[in-house]
C-alpha cells in the first residue's frame, strides 16, 4: 500500500473512496462534512437518510464507518466516519484509531482500492494536529497486513501547510 500526501480539496480527489469526517447524524455539517455534502449533491444526503431510517436510527457511533454513494464527487464512494472530540481528561485515541481502521475496512467492503483521508478530528473536534496525523499514519501503516493487498493507495489530504508538514514528518518516520 502506497501512502501519499496530496494537499488540496478532498472533494476533488481522484480516488475510489473519500473519507468524510462526519457527525453522528450523517446529515451534513461544517468543515469536510459540509464540503462533501455540498459538492457531492443531494444523493449523499438521501443515502444518509436511508441509513438513518434503517440500520442507523440513532446515528453513526464514534469510531465506526459506513459507505454511501459519492454523488457528484469524482470518487465512487464516501466513507463516513465519526471522529472523537478531543479530551484532555480522557484518552480517546482508540476511537480515532478505529475511525481509520473501520474506514479502510468499509473501503475494502465496497471494492475501493484507493482512499483519501482528511485529518479526522483535527478540525472543530480539537484533536492536536501533530497527534492526529501521527495516529492516522501509524494506523494506516498497521493496517497494511489486513488490507494492503486490496487497498493500493491511501492519500492524506491536508487542509493547510501545517497539516501537510505534520503528515510529512510522520510518513518519513515509517
Secondary structure by P-SEA (a helix, b strand, c coil): cbbbbbccccccccccbbbbbcccccccccaaaaaaaaaacaaaaaaaaaaaaccccccccccbbbbcccccccccccbbbbbbcccccccaaaaaaaaaaaaaaaaaaacccbbbbcccccccccccaaaaaaaaaaaaaaacccccccccbbbbbbccaaaaaaaaaaaaac
